[in-house]
Amino acid sequence: MFSDLFRARLVRIDEFTGKSKKFKFRGGVWLKTVAAFVFLILVANSGAAAPPNYQLQFLGNGSPAAINNNGIVVGARLSGNNYTPLVSANGAAWQMLPLLPGAMSCFPTDVNDAGVIVGVSFDTQWNPSAVRWRTGKGGAYAIETLPRVAGHTSSYALAINNLGQVVGSRSSLGYSPTGTGWLYSDALGAVDLTTYNFWVYPRTLNDNGIIIGGQERLNLNTGQVDVIGAGPSNYNPVGGVAINNNGQIAGTASLRSSSLNIVSLFRYEPASGWTYLTGTSRYTAAYSINENGDIGYGELGAGIYLEGLGVYGVGSLLNAIYTNQGWTITGSGAYINDLRSVATIGRNSVTGETGGVLLTVIGQLPPPTAPANLTGVAHPGTRMEPFNSINLSWQNTSSLMRSFELQRRDVTTSNWVNLSLIPPGSGITHIDTTVGVAVTCEYRVRAVGLGGPGPWSESVTVTSPTTPLDQTPPTVAILNPVDGANVSGIVPATATATDNVAIEHFEISFWNQYTGQEVILGTTVNGQLTINWDTRGLTAATYRLRAFAYDTMGNWTTKDINVNVGGTTTNLLRVNSITLSATARNTVFVFGRVNIRDGNNEMVRGATVTGQWTLPSGQTEIDTATTGASGNVTFMAEGRRGTFTLRILNVTRSGYTFDMTNSVMTASITR
């Protein structure tokens, strides 16, 4: 495996001829490239299940644009609308790259493992020129303009491989590349890629002569252009962004949907095509791919896909030393090299520093430490909390925690059982309602992070409540009226409730379908309830009468019956009151005021009232009067001293019925 990868790395394709020859690396590049491949082999063979743990080096104000395998990061600093090109070596502070004379704005786009940087420089007329920076004696960088394709007045360098080949676009729109593409090498100069029927501008190229742009791929060894592959049918065609020497490509595509604006990350395998990796928002973008197939991308933050491990937020892999210092990753993308070093943007909430950061691997991400202070308390059931349980709590001790695992065992056995926690399982409490009665259990908890599960906490032993939970609901019955009864007026209703422990609440109600309300007629805290249900104001219909009870544990029962209520009571006449007054001299004069109302308790005008006086002498007198606007009539009687009694004999009015049962029929006064 090593020899194949190593040979592929050191053999280049002589432009357009298919002949190969050895490529010599300069200085420390040879050893560092070998180290990179040793790292890849170790990762591939280690079977490690934990992602890397990163240290952070702050580069300064500026945004990274690329990283090579020797720790060189290139980027730019924006001032107003113009960029200043920057370079950093091995985590050192940014250094400004030289500019062309008269340059207005300039930034790098890529760097190869030999430290050769390419980019674009804009003059005062916003005309772009592809540029290259190379180091000379003393390690200082010098800038030069790359030759253009004949007839072209502008150029824009996008990428450089380890053979020194550069690809770019013919022009730009603002800072964005546009037009067709070109390829430059010192041996052959600038070549127009349209001569190969490659009509889009190239995004990048690898060391094996493969150029990609959009959905197209150009093989310089054969001169053939093909379509990489559309990808899944529910996505638009995937656009390639970065390619490694194994032919793996990182790309993105949007979902074919008129309502969901979603862009996802994909990786292309030469043998199998595109594979979905992640991405559920419209902000997903691929940035880079290394020789191991790891991908740096962005989606509402910097992310990386690590081969064999999965997808991670870059910030979640920072060593706790740096997070405790206030560092967070704020970049929306990531550039990853073969050593899994990452260049992105970070911010320190303590110092206020923000800008480019270099993250380098310092080992595997460790698992979180054991939780502390695990406690358990037996909880007997109550009405407000109707369950028996053991209530557990603990303290998290690690910023690396992503979730917890909780286990229980009966102390009479040796078997630990996993308990289900509420997703995502990151809370520090749990109510174990699955434990039996009077059972002694031992509990333990551990934290799980990206680096795997940590050690178990110290265990705690608790005995569950000894009294079984009352789960028996009350028994409820309606004694009167019976189901299907025909009623009217004021209806007595009686119901009973019994329970194996105690009744806490008992009520009788009915459902008024015309108002959409449950009307409570009466309540009690014991098991016997009698109420008077006034149906006189109800529309004639069938109503549901309900008795409802619950016990001290909240167990409840209802009993429903249907009751047929008679016609409307608006046309009923009732004697609401009889008021007597008297004056007494030689003869006693007695006045009786009678108030008439209908079934809705409204005063009735025009009702004929017949009353009978019984005088102290025993004589009787009958009188008739008609109510006025106030619903009142007045009767008068006279006689010697003694008791006067007024009795209402009848009340009439067209369309009304006299309700004697619910009327005041007599009144007496003694003078």
ChimeraX attribute file (.defattr): number of C-alpha atoms within 10 A of each C-alpha:
attribute: neighborCount
match mode: 1-to-1
recipient: residues
	/A:1	6
	/A:2	12
	/A:3	8
	/A:4	8
	/A:5	15
	/A:6	14
	/A:7	11
	/A:8	14
	/A:9	19
	/A:10	17
	/A:11	17
	/A:12	19
	/A:13	18
	/A:14	17
	/A:15	15
	/A:16	13
	/A:17	11
	/A:18	12
	/A:19	11
	/A:20	11
	/A:21	10
	/A:22	12
	/A:23	13
	/A:24	11
	/A:25	15
	/A:26	11
	/A:27	9
	/A:28	10
	/A:29	16
	/A:30	15
	/A:31	12
	/A:32	16
	/A:33	21
	/A:34	14
	/A:35	16
	/A:36	19
	/A:37	19
	/A:38	15
	/A:39	16
	/A:40	20
	/A:41	15
	/A:42	12
	/A:43	15
	/A:44	13
	/A:45	9
	/A:46	9
	/A:47	10
	/A:48	14
	/A:49	14
	/A:50	17
	/A:51	22
	/A:52	22
	/A:53	21
	/A:54	26
	/A:55	19
	/A:56	21
	/A:57	18
	/A:58	21
	/A:59	27
	/A:60	20
	/A:61	20
	/A:62	24
	/A:63	24
	/A:64	30
	/A:65	24
	/A:66	26
	/A:67	31
	/A:68	26
	/A:69	23
	/A:70	23
	/A:71	23
	/A:72	23
	/A:73	32
	/A:74	32
	/A:75	30
	/A:76	24
	/A:77	21
	/A:78	15
	/A:79	10
	/A:80	6
	/A:81	7
	/A:82	13
	/A:83	19
	/A:84	21
	/A:85	25
	/A:86	26
	/A:87	27
	/A:88	23
	/A:89	18
	/A:90	13
	/A:91	20
	/A:92	17
	/A:93	17
	/A:94	22
	/A:95	15
	/A:96	16
	/A:97	22
	/A:98	16
	/A:99	19
	/A:100	17
	/A:101	7
	/A:102	10
	/A:103	17
	/A:104	18
	/A:105	22
	/A:106	28
	/A:107	25
	/A:108	29
	/A:109	23
	/A:110	26
	/A:111	29
	/A:112	21
	/A:113	23
	/A:114	23
	/A:115	25
	/A:116	19
	/A:117	29
	/A:118	30
	/A:119	30
	/A:120	25
	/A:121	27
	/A:122	23
	/A:123	15
	/A:124	10
	/A:125	8
	/A:126	16
	/A:127	19
	/A:128	27
	/A:129	27
	/A:130	27
	/A:131	24
	/A:132	23
	/A:133	21
	/A:134	15
	/A:135	14
	/A:136	9
	/A:137	6
	/A:138	6
	/A:139	8
	/A:140	11
	/A:141	18
	/A:142	14
	/A:143	16
	/A:144	15
	/A:145	16
	/A:146	22
	/A:147	18
	/A:148	21
	/A:149	19
	/A:150	9
	/A:151	6
	/A:152	11
	/A:153	12
	/A:154	18
	/A:155	30
	/A:156	32
	/A:157	33
	/A:158	24
	/A:159	26
	/A:160	28
	/A:161	20
	/A:162	22
	/A:163	22
	/A:164	20
	/A:165	22
	/A:166	26
	/A:167	28
	/A:168	28
	/A:169	25
	/A:170	23
	/A:171	24
	/A:172	17
	/A:173	11
	/A:174	11
	/A:175	15
	/A:176	9
	/A:177	22
	/A:178	18
	/A:179	17
	/A:180	17
	/A:181	27
	/A:182	25
	/A:183	23
	/A:184	21
	/A:185	17
	/A:186	11
	/A:187	10
	/A:188	11
	/A:189	13
	/A:190	19
	/A:191	18
	/A:192	20
	/A:193	23
	/A:194	13
	/A:195	10
	/A:196	15
	/A:197	12
	/A:198	23
	/A:199	16
	/A:200	19
	/A:201	26
	/A:202	30
	/A:203	22
	/A:204	23
	/A:205	28
	/A:206	20
	/A:207	22
	/A:208	22
	/A:209	22
	/A:210	20
	/A:211	23
	/A:212	27
	/A:213	22
	/A:214	18
	/A:215	17
	/A:216	19
	/A:217	20
	/A:218	23
	/A:219	17
	/A:220	20
	/A:221	16
	/A:222	13
	/A:223	16
	/A:224	12
	/A:225	18
	/A:226	12
	/A:227	13
	/A:228	22
	/A:229	16
	/A:230	15
	/A:231	20
	/A:232	17
	/A:233	9
	/A:234	10
	/A:235	17
	/A:236	16
	/A:237	21
	/A:238	25
	/A:239	25
	/A:240	27
	/A:241	22
	/A:242	26
	/A:243	26
	/A:244	21
	/A:245	20
	/A:246	17
	/A:247	17
	/A:248	23
	/A:249	27
	/A:250	31
	/A:251	30
	/A:252	28
	/A:253	25
	/A:254	22
	/A:255	20
	/A:256	16
	/A:257	11
	/A:258	6
	/A:259	7
	/A:260	12
	/A:261	13
	/A:262	17
	/A:263	23
	/A:264	23
	/A:265	26
	/A:266	26
	/A:267	26
	/A:268	22
	/A:269	15
	/A:270	12
	/A:271	8
	/A:272	7
	/A:273	16
	/A:274	23
	/A:275	15
	/A:276	15
	/A:277	15
	/A:278	17
	/A:279	20
	/A:280	15
	/A:281	15
	/A:282	16
	/A:283	15
	/A:284	26
	/A:285	26
	/A:286	28
	/A:287	24
	/A:288	25
	/A:289	28
	/A:290	26
	/A:291	21
	/A:292	23
	/A:293	24
	/A:294	25
	/A:295	31
	/A:296	30
	/A:297	30
	/A:298	23
	/A:299	22
	/A:300	15
	/A:301	19
	/A:302	27
	/A:303	29
	/A:304	25
	/A:305	22
	/A:306	19
	/A:307	14
	/A:308	16
	/A:309	14
	/A:310	13
	/A:311	18
	/A:312	16
	/A:313	17
	/A:314	26
	/A:315	19
	/A:316	20
	/A:317	22
	/A:318	23
	/A:319	23
	/A:320	18
	/A:321	12
	/A:322	15
	/A:323	18
	/A:324	11
	/A:325	12
	/A:326	15
	/A:327	24
	/A:328	19
	/A:329	24
	/A:330	19
	/A:331	24
	/A:332	18
	/A:333	27
	/A:334	28
	/A:335	28
	/A:336	28
	/A:337	23
	/A:338	22
	/A:339	24
	/A:340	25
	/A:341	22
	/A:342	30
	/A:343	34
	/A:344	30
	/A:345	26
	/A:346	26
	/A:347	19
	/A:348	18
	/A:349	13
	/A:350	10
	/A:351	10
	/A:352	9
	/A:353	15
	/A:354	21
	/A:355	20
	/A:356	32
	/A:357	29
	/A:358	28
	/A:359	24
	/A:360	22
	/A:361	19
	/A:362	13
	/A:363	13
	/A:364	17
	/A:365	23
	/A:366	19
	/A:367	19
	/A:368	24
	/A:369	21
	/A:370	20
	/A:371	23
	/A:372	17
	/A:373	13
	/A:374	19
	/A:375	19
	/A:376	25
	/A:377	17
	/A:378	18
	/A:379	19
	/A:380	17
	/A:381	18
	/A:382	14
	/A:383	14
	/A:384	9
	/A:385	12
	/A:386	17
	/A:387	20
	/A:388	25
	/A:389	25
	/A:390	23
	/A:391	17
	/A:392	20
	/A:393	16
	/A:394	19
	/A:395	14
	/A:396	21
	/A:397	13
	/A:398	17
	/A:399	14
	/A:400	24
	/A:401	23
	/A:402	19
	/A:403	20
	/A:404	20
	/A:405	18
	/A:406	20
	/A:407	17
	/A:408	20
	/A:409	17
	/A:410	18
	/A:411	16
	/A:412	10
	/A:413	8
	/A:414	8
	/A:415	11
	/A:416	15
	/A:417	12
	/A:418	14
	/A:419	14
	/A:420	12
	/A:421	17
	/A:422	10
	/A:423	8
	/A:424	9
	/A:425	17
	/A:426	16
	/A:427	16
	/A:428	15
	/A:429	17
	/A:430	19
	/A:431	18
	/A:432	21
	/A:433	13
	/A:434	11
	/A:435	18
	/A:436	17
	/A:437	15
	/A:438	14
	/A:439	14
	/A:440	16
	/A:441	20
	/A:442	17
	/A:443	24
	/A:444	22
	/A:445	25
	/A:446	23
	/A:447	27
	/A:448	23
	/A:449	21
	/A:450	23
	/A:451	21
	/A:452	17
	/A:453	20
	/A:454	22
	/A:455	14
	/A:456	17
	/A:457	19
	/A:458	15
	/A:459	16
	/A:460	17
	/A:461	17
	/A:462	20
	/A:463	21
	/A:464	24
	/A:465	21
	/A:466	13
	/A:467	11
	/A:468	13
	/A:469	16
	/A:470	19
	/A:471	14
	/A:472	15
	/A:473	21
	/A:474	23
	/A:475	19
	/A:476	23
	/A:477	19
	/A:478	21
	/A:479	12
	/A:480	13
	/A:481	18
	/A:482	13
	/A:483	15
	/A:484	14
	/A:485	13
	/A:486	13
	/A:487	17
	/A:488	19
	/A:489	21
	/A:490	14
	/A:491	16
	/A:492	13
	/A:493	18
	/A:494	18
	/A:495	22
	/A:496	20
	/A:497	26
	/A:498	19
	/A:499	19
	/A:500	12
	/A:501	13
	/A:502	16
	/A:503	24
	/A:504	19
	/A:505	18
	/A:506	27
	/A:507	25
	/A:508	27
	/A:509	19
	/A:510	20
	/A:511	16
	/A:512	17
	/A:513	12
	/A:514	9
	/A:515	8
	/A:516	8
	/A:517	10
	/A:518	14
	/A:519	14
	/A:520	14
	/A:521	17
	/A:522	15
	/A:523	18
	/A:524	15
	/A:525	15
	/A:526	16
	/A:527	20
	/A:528	15
	/A:529	19
	/A:530	19
	/A:531	17
	/A:532	13
	/A:533	17
	/A:534	13
	/A:535	19
	/A:536	21
	/A:537	15
	/A:538	20
	/A:539	16
	/A:540	16
	/A:541	14
	/A:542	18
	/A:543	18
	/A:544	18
	/A:545	23
	/A:546	23
	/A:547	25
	/A:548	22
	/A:549	29
	/A:550	25
	/A:551	25
	/A:552	19
	/A:553	22
	/A:554	21
	/A:555	18
	/A:556	21
	/A:557	18
	/A:558	18
	/A:559	17
	/A:560	17
	/A:561	18
	/A:562	17
	/A:563	20
	/A:564	16
	/A:565	21
	/A:566	17
	/A:567	17
	/A:568	18
	/A:569	21
	/A:570	18
	/A:571	18
	/A:572	20
	/A:573	29
	/A:574	25
	/A:575	25
	/A:576	18
	/A:577	16
	/A:578	22
	/A:579	15
	/A:580	19
	/A:581	14
	/A:582	16
	/A:583	12
	/A:584	13
	/A:585	9
	/A:586	9
	/A:587	11
	/A:588	17
	/A:589	18
	/A:590	23
	/A:591	18
	/A:592	22
	/A:593	15
	/A:594	24
	/A:595	22
	/A:596	28
	/A:597	23
	/A:598	21
	/A:599	22
	/A:600	15
	/A:601	14
	/A:602	13
	/A:603	20
	/A:604	19
	/A:605	17
	/A:606	16
	/A:607	22
	/A:608	17
	/A:609	24
	/A:610	18
	/A:611	22
	/A:612	19
	/A:613	25
	/A:614	17
	/A:615	20
	/A:616	17
	/A:617	12
	/A:618	9
	/A:619	9
	/A:620	14
	/A:621	12
	/A:622	14
	/A:623	15
	/A:624	16
	/A:625	17
	/A:626	17
	/A:627	19
	/A:628	15
	/A:629	9
	/A:630	13
	/A:631	20
	/A:632	24
	/A:633	21
	/A:634	19
	/A:635	20
	/A:636	16
	/A:637	20
	/A:638	17
	/A:639	17
	/A:640	16
	/A:641	17
	/A:642	12
	/A:643	15
	/A:644	27
	/A:645	19
	/A:646	29
	/A:647	17
	/A:648	22
	/A:649	15
	/A:650	18
	/A:651	22
	/A:652	16
	/A:653	17
	/A:654	9
	/A:655	8
	/A:656	16
	/A:657	17
	/A:658	17
	/A:659	18
	/A:660	16
	/A:661	11
	/A:662	14
	/A:663	17
	/A:664	17
	/A:665	19
	/A:666	17
	/A:667	16
	/A:668	16
	/A:669	16
	/A:670	14
	/A:671	16
